[in-house]
Amino acid sequence: MIKTFYKKYKFHLVVWGIYILYEVFLLGLFTNSFKQPGTYFIIYLTNIITFYTHAFFLNKVLSNSNSTFKIIKIAALIVLGSLTYIALSYVLATSFAKVGIIKVEVPTELNKAFILACIYRSLYFIGFSTGYVYIIQSLKERRKVAVLEKQNLVTQIEKQTLENDLVQSQNNYLRSQINPHFLFNTLNFIYNDARKKAPMAADAIMNLAEMMRYALKRPEASEMVPLSEEIEQIEHLINLHKLRTADNINLDLQVTGDLFGLRFPPLILLTLVENIFKHGNVSHSTQPVQIKIIYEKNNLNITTINMVNDVAKKQVESHHVGIENIDKRLNNFYGEEYVFRYYKDPLNRFITEIDVAVVNPMAKLNRQMLP
């Protein structure tokens, strides 16, 4: 504990030690006048108490007071400090004299010489204390300025780094735009060349090109897209599978309601349809795959029904991962304002249902424009 105290207040102890040595020994030798040890003890104890007490309260005044009352409070603090110094010196001197442990010369009453000497000494150390407080506060302010300058420098560096990253991202984006442009031109060339010789292959190329074009211009995952565009991509996906299986697909896509202007989270419909082709029996003769998209009375219902492909039972786990991701995405967009169900019925059909209240802004606008 003593070691910690010394380490913390080492500078104070050294300065007070030097000052006391200077006043006691050097001035004593110079004037050939030494006081009794008890007198020195009382003087320096009072000086130290005055110094730190004034510093403590002055720091409070400077930190908490507004400029209007600050000068008045500082003046009051100086007067109070001087009066306290006089009282403390007199009490300590009389107490030491009465106990008799140390013999000191004590005035029987607060005479003028004693009071003037105390006022001089109190103002002397109050002045040092005031300078000490202002120096400490100045150092704190300098440290704050240094920290702010450092933070500003770090901010500037981070800003420059972000600007460099932005430039790099823009360059990467431009490069990424060049390659798709070349790809689509090539696909168009192949499509035009194959249209007469292999119409089915040409249709597959066109459907694939449209899906790739949509994927490249797709917005961020946090944005909604027109539901009609998602349905268009579903149709491309269905057409590709029909071409791949020589039209051996039993599937019924039903779209009901005015979807113009209606927006929906991207890739949810595509994920549902992809899961059907991955894990469902899409060529069942009596149980067709059903995809129903119904919008009426500001309510959107999406239902998929497909026979379970028993051959693909090993892929059921990945199927559930896709379903869980759909549930999470719906929750991100709609919170608790949606219903998502999925289950297998007794006929070995896998069924998914999405119900969400969606207001079509375009339909509302059309109603307002009607006479």
N, C-alpha and C positions, 0 to 999 in steps of 0.2 A: 504493500500500500504506500509506504514511504517512497519507494523507488518510483512508483507511478506518479505520485504527487510531484516529486523532484523533476521527473522527465517532462511533465506537463507545464510546470511553472519555473523551469530552470532559468529562463531569461529574466523573469521578475526577481528571483532570488539573487541572481548575479548583480543586477542593477541596484537593488536595495543594499546589497552588501558593499558594493563600491561606494555608494553614496554615504552610507553610515561611516565607513572607514575614512572617507574624505572629511566629513564633518567632525567626527570625534577626534581623530588623531592628527590629521594635517592641520586643521584649523586650531586644534588645541595646542599643538606644538608651535604654530605660528604666533598665537596670542599668549602662549604660556598660561592657558587657563583651561582647567578640566573640571567638569561637573561630577557629582556623585553618580555611581552606576544606576541607582534608582531613578534619578532624574532623567538620564538618557533613556531608560526603559519606558518611562511614562511618555516622554516626548515622541519617541519613534513609534510606539504603539498607537498613540493618538494620530500621528501623521499617516501611518499606514491605513488605519481605519477610515480616516477622512478621505484619503486618496481613493480607495476602492468603493466606499459608500457613495461618494459624489459621482464616480464613474458609472456606477450601476444605475443611479437615478437619472443622470444626465442622458445616458443611452436610452432609457425609457422615454424621456421627454422628447428627444430628437426623433425617435422611431414612431411615436404615437400622436404627437401634437401637431396641429396645423400651424401655419406660419403666423397667424394672428396672435395666438397666445404663447407661442414658443419662447419669445424673448422674456415675457413676464414670468413664465415658469422657471426659466434659467436664472433670472435675477433672484426670484424667491428661493430657489435652490441654493444659490451662493450665500444668501443671508442666513438661511437655516443651517447651512453647513458651518458657517463661522460661529453661530450661537452654540451649535452642538459641540464644536471643537472646544470652546471656552468651558462649557459645562463639563465635558468629559475630562478635560485636563484638570480642572479643579477637584472633581470627584475622585479621580485616580490619585492625585497628590495627597488629598486629605485622608483617603483610605489607607494608603501606604504609610503615612505618618502615624495614624492611630494604631495600626497593627504593630508597627515598630519593627517590621522585618527589615525595611530599608529606611535609613534616615535621609530625609529630603527636606529642603527648605520650602515650607508652604506658607503662603500669605494667610493671615487670619481672616481676611475678607477679600472680596473681588476688587482689588484696588485698580487704579487706572493703568499702572505700568503692566500689571499682569494681563489685563484685558487687551491692551494694545499689542503686547507681545503675542498673545494667542490669535488676535485678528490677523496680524502680519503672517504668522506661520500658517494659519488656515487658508488665507488667500494664496499664499505661496504654493501650497500643495493642491488646492482647488484648481489653480492655474495649470499646474503640471497634469492633474487629472483630466482637465478639459482638453488639453493638447493631446493627451493619450487617447481619449475617446475619439477625437476628430481624426487622428492618424489611423486608428483601427477602422473607423468607418470608411475612410478614404481607401485603405487597402482592400476592404470588402468590396467597395464599389469598383475598384480596379479589377479585382478578381471577377466580378460579375461582367464587367465590360469585356474582359479577356475570354470568359466563357461564351458570351454572346457572339464575339468576333469569331471564335472557334466554330460555334454552331453555324454562323453565317457562312464561314468558309466551307464547312462540311455540306451545307445546303447547296452552295454554289457548285461544289464538286459533284454532288448527287444530281443536280439539275443538268450539269454538263454531260454526265454519264447517261442520264435519261434521254437527252437530246441526241447523243451519239447512238444510243440504242434505237431511238425513233428513226433516225436516218438509215440505220442498218435494216430495220424492219421494213421501211419504205422500199429500200433497194431489193430486199428479199421478196416483197410483195410484187414489185414490178417484174422480177425474174419469174415469179410463179405465174404471173399473167401471160408471159410470153409462151411458156410451155403448153398451157391449156389451149391457147389460141392456135398454136401449131397442131395440137391434137385434134381439135374440133374441125379444123380445115382438112386434116387427113381423113377423119371419119366421114366428113361430107363427100370427099372425093371417092372413098370406098363405097359409100352408100349410092352415089350416082352411078358408079361403075357396076355395082351389083344389082341395081334395081331391075334391070332387064334380064340379067342372066340368073339371078337367084333372089327372087322377091322376098322370100322368108328371111334370108340372111340380111337383106337390106332393111327389113322391118326391125330385126333384132339390133342392128347397128344404130338405127334411129332412136329406138327406145333407150338403148344404153347411153347414147350421146345426150339425150334429154335428161336422164337421171344424173349423169355426171355434171352437166351444166347447172342443174338445180343444187347439187351438193356443193359446188364451188361457190355459188352465190348465196348459200344458206347463211342466215344471220347468226348472231351469237345465241348460245343455248338459253340465255335469259330473256330472249325476245320471242314474241309470238309471230306466226306467219299466217297468210291467208289459208283457210281450211281447203279451199278449192285447189290450191297448188299442191297440198299434200295428197288430195284425192287423185290428182293428175299423176303424181308419182306412183301411187298405188296401181293405177291403170297401166303405167309403163312396166312396173314390176310384174304384174299379172301377164301382160303380153309377152314379156321375156320368158316366163315359165311356160306359157302356152307354146311358144316357138321351140323351147328346149325339149318339151315332152310331146311334140307333134299334136298339140291341142288336146292332150289326154288329161284335162283338168275339168272337174265338175264344181264350178264356183259361181256363186250368185252375188253380185255387188248391187246393193240398193242404196240410192241417195235420195232423201226426201226433204223438202223444204228449201227455202231461199237462203243459200249460203253466201251470196254475194256480200262482201265486206266482213264476213265472219272470220275471226282469227282464233288460232288454236296453237298450243305448244308444238314445236316442230318435232318430227321423227317418232312421235308416239304411235300414229297410225301405221307408219312404215314398219316400226318394230313389231306391232301386232301381226301385220301381214307376213313379215319375214318369219316370225315364229310359226305361223300356220304352215308355210312351205317347208320349214325345217323339221317340225315335229308332228305335223298333222297328215292325215290321209286325204289328199286333195283329189284323188281319182275314184273315190267311192261311188258306186253306181246309183245307190238309193239315198245317200246322205250327202248332199252337196255342201260345200263350204259356203257359209253365209256371212257376208259382211254388210251390216246395216248401219247407215249413218242418217239419223233422223233429227231434224231441227224444227221444232214447233213450240209456240208459246214461250219463247225465250229459254227453252231447255234443249240441250244437245245430248242425244243418246247415241252411243256407239256400241254396237254389239257384234261380236264375232263368234261363230259356231263352227267347229270342225271336228271330225272324227279323229281320235287319237291314233297315231301310227304306232302300232305295237312293235314294229321292227326297230323303231328309234327310241326304245325305252331308256337306253343308256344316256340319251341326251336330255332327259327330263330335268336334271339338275341345272343345266345351262338355260333351259326354258324358264325355270323359276327365277333365275338371276335377271333375265330380261324383263319378266313381269314385275319383279321388285323394283327395278330401275324405273319402270313406267309409273309405279305408285309414288316413288320419291319425286319424280318430275312433276306429277300432278299436284303433289303436296306443296312443292316449291312455288307453283303458279297460283294455286287456288286455296292454299291453307286447308281448312276443314270444310270448305264449300264445294265438295265433290263426293261422288260415290264411285268406288272402283271395286268390282267383284270379279273373281275368277274361280272356277270350280269345274269338276268333272261330273256329269250327270250319269244316271243308271244306264244310258244308251252308249256309254263310253265316248261321249262327246265332251270336248273341252270348250268351255264357254267363258267369254270375258264381257263385262258390261261396264261402260263408263257413263255416268250421269253428271252433268254439270250445268248450272244456270249460266247462260251466256246471252248478253244483250247485243244484238246486231246493230251497230251504230248507223249503218246504211239503211236498214229497214226502218229505223226510227226517223231518219231524215226523210225518207220517201213518204212516210205517213204525214210528216209535218208539211210537205210540199203539196199534198193532195188538197183540193178545194173543199 
